[in-house]
């Protein structure tokens, strides 16, 4: 136990320095962590640190999925629901079928059932990988929504395929009608369980006397409750967490106080960062174990087959994205779609964002070592190596080259065809100022005459309205951008000096430390408000 604590402490230190390095060289940190984890796997001190499938599925996956779902816009998700659903279910099944038939015909000892097992493992792009990489790259918002939404939901369909393929290998039987019925049941009931558990926690937050700390702790219990409740009845725990997370995220303003939201965001960002870091470095650390189990004679054919299967995956994804584009254009003549003419640039970008991750490797590792005593599971080591190779190539190759592909495709952001983000922000500010002035004039007119603070508040909104009255003109938008830069610089300077003054005052015995801490918290909130206000449109 003592040695395990030291190992993971060292890993955390390595993760922190790796992320610093990634920021310095401007590469997504998951890629750097995997590459650094590869040689570390040969260090004797770290050889005991391995991926445990149950650890990933039960401990890591629920909070990471929940955090990703919580930060997903339900409005955007619903707008692109058809595209997301098509990639999360039909494309995963299609990819599993292609991988199954290619591997069964290509790899000695592979049956169709074993091929479907491999297809179920490596067919879904990973939610954690996609979110972590796309956050570091400037791409149109719709692509982030589609890729993250797809990767949030496709784990469910792939794990169902994996489950039935594993049963077919173990028992030697497969009933298509039973599998199809169970597939629908697992998905529908997984969503239902997630929403039911979300309703329970919604009620706890809203109608029981919880504190801010209790609210944050409850948000950590929620994904585990969703996942375990669904898995207990053999439904999709992944979809339970995703559906419940989207449900609560959309309603967070109704049941969480502002302090709970601020505190929760900070805590969740730190926890998700640590879990993501451990997950990606564990992928690299697992490589020596996989090589060792494969044996020296099996390495060359494993590399050959892995290269072919990875190429098949990439080609299948490109074919799926272009196929989805054609179907969308045809369906736009029958029903209303979000984008009736996606063009050729969109499928190229979507086709190159199929990064696989730790869920695939954890699924492969969960394959039993033996069918029965004395009968090893067929090609288990080959499946593990091919899974790792797919993850490595898609994560590193596609992740590193994605910025270049985006630049080469040169696709303008379709969502900015109307008002720019800056103009939208000015419009929102103008409407908020107008509403505030209306309330002050109608309900608090007398207060504004005698109360200096209310008078100052009214002056602030009046100034905003005056400044924003001609914001629609292009030259005024440019002028506003310059003003904002100056304002932010001046405010940052004022906040720095105010913080320094408070720390100086805190050294005096006649000034309460509690008072100074409270004032510092107010400055932190003011600085956070300044950051969010000016970075919202960047």
N, C-alpha and C positions, 0 to 999 in steps of 0.2 A: 504493500500500500504506500509506504514511504517513498519507494522508488518510482511508483506511478505518478505521485504528486510532483516529484522533481522533474520527471519526463515531460509532463504536461506544462509545467511552469517554464521549462526551457522552450517548449513549442510555442507558448504564448509570446515569449521574448523574440523568437525567430519570426513569428507572424508579424509582430509590430515592425521590426526592422525591414522585413520583406515588403510590407505595405509602404513604408517610407521610401524604399528603393523604387517601387512601382510608381509612386507619385513623382519621384525625381526624374525617372526616365519616361514618364507619361505613358505607361502601359497599364491596362486593367489588372488590378492586384490578384484576381484568381489565377491568371496565367502565370504570374511571377511565383505565386505560392506553389503551384503544381510543379513548375520547373525546379524550384529550390528543394521541394520535397523529394524529387527523384534521387539526387545524390545522398540526401540525408537518410534515405532508406537503407543505405549500406553502412551507416554508422552503427557500431555494435550497441552503443548506449540506447539508441532509439528503435532497435529492432523489435522490441516488445510492444511498440505502439502500432496497432493494426486496426483496420475498420471492422467493427462488429456490426453485422446486419441489423440486429435488434436495437443496437445503440442508435443507428441512423434512423430507422423507421419509427422508433418510439420516442427517442429523446430529441434528436435534431430536427427531423422532418416537420412535425407539427408546428413548432414556433416559427420556423423559417417560412413555411407556407402561409401561416397566419399573418406574419409581418408583411409578406409580399401582397397578400390579398387586402390587408388593411390599407396599404398605400396605393392600391389600384383604384382608379376612378370608375365607379359604377356607371356613371353617365357614358364614359367612353367605352367601357366594357359592353354595355347594352347596345350601343351604336354599332359595334363591330361583332356582335354576338354570332352572326351567321358564319363569318370568316373564322372566328375563334373556334366555334363548335366543329366546323368542317376539318380544321387542322388537329383539333384535340381528339376526335373520334375516327372519322373515315380515313384520314391520312395516316394515323397511327396503325389502324388495322391494315390498310393497304401496304404500308411499309413493312409490317410484320409478315405479311404474305410474301412479298418480294424477297425479303431476307430468308424466309423459310425455304422457298423453292430453290433459290440460288445456292444456299449453304448445303441443302440436302443433295443437290446434284453435283456439288463441287468438292465438299470435304468428306474424306473417307470416314465411315462410321456414323455419319450424321443421318438421322431419319427425319421425316417431315415434322414429327412432334418435337424433336430436338431443335430443328430449324425454327419452329414457331416459338420455342422457349428463348432462343437467341434473339429473335425478332421482337418479342415482348420486352426484352431487357434493353435493347439498344435503340428501339424506334422513337422514344419520346425525347425531345429536347428538354433540358433541365431548367426548372424555374429559378433555382438559385444562381446557376451560371448565367442565364439570360439577363436577370435583373442586375447582377453585379457588373457585367460587362457593358450593358447598354447605358448604365448610369454614367459611364466615363466617355461616351461617344455622343456627339451631337447628331441626332437623327430625327426625322419627323415624328411627332408625338404618336401618330396613328400606328407606326411600326412598333414602337415600344409597347403600346396597348395590346396589339395583336400578338406579338411574340411572348410577352409576359402572360397574357390571358391564355394563350395556347399552352404554354409550358406549365401553367398552374393546373390546368384541367387534364392534360394528356397523360399524366402519371396514373390516373385512375384507369383509363382504358388499357394502357400498356400493362399495368399490374394484373388486370383481369385476364388479359391474353396470357401473361406469364403464369398465372395461377392454373388456368385450364391446360396449358401446354405441359406444365410440370406434372399435373395429375395424369395426363395422357402417357407421359414417359414412365411414371411410377406404376400405373395400372395396366397400361397397354390398350386402353379403351378411350374412345372419344365420341360423344353423342352431340352432334351439331345443334339440334333443336334445344337440348338441355342447356348447352353453353350459351346460345343466343338469348334464351329467356333469362338465364342467370346474369348475363351481361347487362341487360336492360334493368333488371331488378337491383343489381349492385349499384348502378349509377343513380337511378331514381331515388332509391331508399337512402343512399349516402347523402344526397342533397337534402332530403327530408330530415334526416337525423341531425345534420349540421344546423339547419334552420330551427329545429325544435330546441336544441341545446342553446343556440344563440338567443332564442326567446326567453329561456330560463335565466341566463346571465343578464339579459336586458332588464328583466324584472328585478333581479337582485341589485343591480347598479341603481336603478331608478327609484325603487320604493323601499329599500332597506337603508338604514343610516350608515352608509359606508364613508370612510375617510379617503383622502387622496392616496395614501399609501395602500389602503385596502383595494382601491380601484385598480391600481397598477398591478398588485399581486393577483387580483381576479383576472386581469387580462392575460396573465401567464398561465393560469389554470385553465382558461377557456379552450385554447386549442387542444390541450391534452384530453380534456373532457369530450370534445367533439370527436377526436380521432379514436379514442378508446371505445366510446359508445358505439360508433359505427363499426369498428372492427370486431367488437364483441358479438355482433349479429352477422358478421361476415359481409358487411357492406363496405363501400369505399370510404376509408378514413380520410383519404386525400380530398375527395370532393366534399366531405363533411366539413373539413377545416376551411376549404376555399369558400364554399357557399355561406357558411356561418360567419367567416371573416368579412366577406363582402356585405352581408346583411347588417352586421354591427357597425362596420366602418361608415356605411351610408347614414346611420342614425346616431353617430357618436355625439353630435351636438345636443341630442335629446336626453342622454343619460349620463354624460360625463361633464364635470365642471371644468372650467378653463384651466384650473391648476392641475387637475388630474390629466388633462390632455397634454399640457406642457411637460409635466413630469413624466408621463408615460412615453411621450415621443423620445425624450432624452434617454430614458432607461432602455427602451426597445432598440434604439439605434446602436447603443453600446453592446447589448446582448447579441443582436443580429450580426454585428461586426465580428464578434468573437466566434460565434458559431460558424459563420461563413469561412472565417480564416482557418479554423480547425478542420472543417470539412474539406477544403481544397488542399491543404497541406497533407491530409491523410491520404488523398488520392495518390500523391507522389510517393509517400512512404510505403504504399502497398505494392509498388512495382517490384522490388526485390523478392518479395514473398511469392508473387505470381511467377516470376522468372524461375525461381527455385523449384516450385511445384511442377513447372512445365518440363524441366530437364533439358540438358544440352542438345539432345537429338531432336527435340520437338520444337526448338526455337525457330529454326529456318522456315519450316512449313507454316508455323504459326504466324510469322511475319508476312508471309506470302498471302495466306488466307485473310489475315486482318486487313491488308492493303486492299484486297478485292472487295471485301464486305464494306469497308469504309467508303470506297468509291461508289458502291451500289447505293449506300445510304444517301450520299450527297446528290447523286444523279436522281434518285427517287424523289428527294425533297424538291429539287428544281422542277421535275416533271409535275409534281403535285401543285406547286405554286403557280406554274403556268396554266395547268389544267383548271385550277380554281379561278384564275383570271378569266379564262374562256367561259366557264360556267356562269360567273358573275355577269359578264357582258350579255349572255343569252338570257339569264333570269331577269336582268334589268328591264327587258321588254315586256315582262309579265308582272313582276312585283317591284316595289320600291326597294332599292338597295342603297347602302351607305355611299358607295362610289361606283357609279355605272360604267366608268371607263378607267380602270386602274393603270392601263398602259403596260409597257414592258419593263420599266424601271422597278416598279413595286415588287413583282415576283423575283427579280434578281436579288434585291435586298433581302426579302423574306427567305429566299432559297439559301442564302449564305449565313443565316442566323440560327442554324440548327445545332447549337452547342449542346453536347451531352455532359452529364455531371455525375455527382456522387450517388444519386438514386439508382442509376443504372448499375454502378459497381456494387452497391449494397444488395440489389436484387440478384446479381450474379453470385455474390458470396453466400446468399441465403440458399443456394442450391445444395441439397444434402450431399455429403461426401459419398454415400453408398446407397444403392437401391435397397439392399438387404445385406445382412452380415456376409462378408466374403464376395460381394458383387458391387464393385465401385460404380459410381454414377458415370455413364458414358460421356467422354469428352468434356468433363467438368473443367479441367485445367485449360483446355483450348478455348472454351467459352469465356473463362475469366480473362485470358490474355487478349482475346479479340475485343471484349468489352472495354478493357483498359486502353487498348490501342485506339478504339473509336473515340473514347473520351479525350485522350491526349491529342489526337489529330484535330478533332472538331474544336476543342477548347483553345488549343494553342494556335493552330493554323488559321482557323476562321476568326478567332478572337483577335489575333494580331493583324490580319489582313482586312478586317472589316472596315476600319477607317479608310483604307486605300480604295476599297470597293465602293464605299459611299462617295468618295471624291470622284472616282471614275464614272460612276453612274450619273452623278451630278443632278440629283432629283430635287427640285424645289419643294418646299414644304407646302402640300396642298391645303393644309388647314390655315395657312396665312394668306390665302387668296383675297380675303376680305380685309377686316381690320387687323392691323398688326397687334402683337402682344402689348406693346407700349400704348397703342390707342385704346385697346380694351381696358387696360389698367386705368387710363385717364377717365374713361367713361364710367367705370365703377366708382372711382373716387368722386367724380362729379355728382353722381346719383346719391352716394352716401352723404356728401356735404349738403346737398339740397334737402334730403330727408331730415338731417340733423337740424338745419336752420328752420325748417318748417315746424318741427316739434318745439324748438326753443321759442319761436315766435308765438305759437298758438297756446302752448301749455305752460311756459315758464317766462312769459314776457316780463312780469313784475320782478322775478328773480334777477333777470339780466340788468335791471336798473340799479339794484342795491347790492347785489352780491358780486364782488370783484372777480371771483373765480369763474362764475357763470358768464360774466361779461367777457372775460378772457377767452372762455371756451367759444362763445359766439363769434368773437373776433377771429379766432383761428379758422372756423368754418367759412366765415365771410371772405377771408383772405384766400382760402382754397378755391372758392367759387369764382372769385375775381381772376385768379391765376388760370383757372381751367375754362374760362368762358369761350376762348377761341382755340381750344386744343385741337380741333379737327384739321386746322391748317398745317401743312407739312412743315413750314418754317417754324411754327410754334412748337411742334413736336421735337424738332432738333434743339430749339432753345430750351425746352423743358428738360431734355436729356442733359444738357450742359448744367442747368440749374441743379438737377438732382445729384450730379457728380459733386458739385461744389457743396451742396447741402450735406451730403453723406460725409464728405471729408471733414467739414466743420463740426458736424454732430459727433463723429468719431473722436475728434480732438477734444471736444467738450467733455465727452463721457470719460476719456482717458484722464483728463485733469481732475474731473469730479471724483473719480475713483481714487486717484492719488491723494486728493485732499481728505477724503474720508479715512483712508489708511493712516494719514498723518494725525487726524483728529482722534483716531482710536488709541493713539499712544498717550493721550491726555487722560488723567484719572477721573476728571469730572464729566467725561463723555461715556455713556453706556455702550458697551460692546454689542449688546443686543440691538440697540438702535442703529449702530453703524452697519451691522450685518443686514438689517432690514433695508436700509438705504442702498446697500450694495446689490441686494436682490432686485430692487426696483431698477437700478441701472442696468443690471443684466437683462431684465425684461425689456427695457427700452432699447438696448442694443440688439436683442433678438428680434424685436419688432422692426427695427431699422433694417436688419439683414433680410428678413422675410419680405418686407415691403419692396426692397430694391432688387432682390434676386428672384422674385416670383416670375418675372418675365424673361429672365436670362436663359 
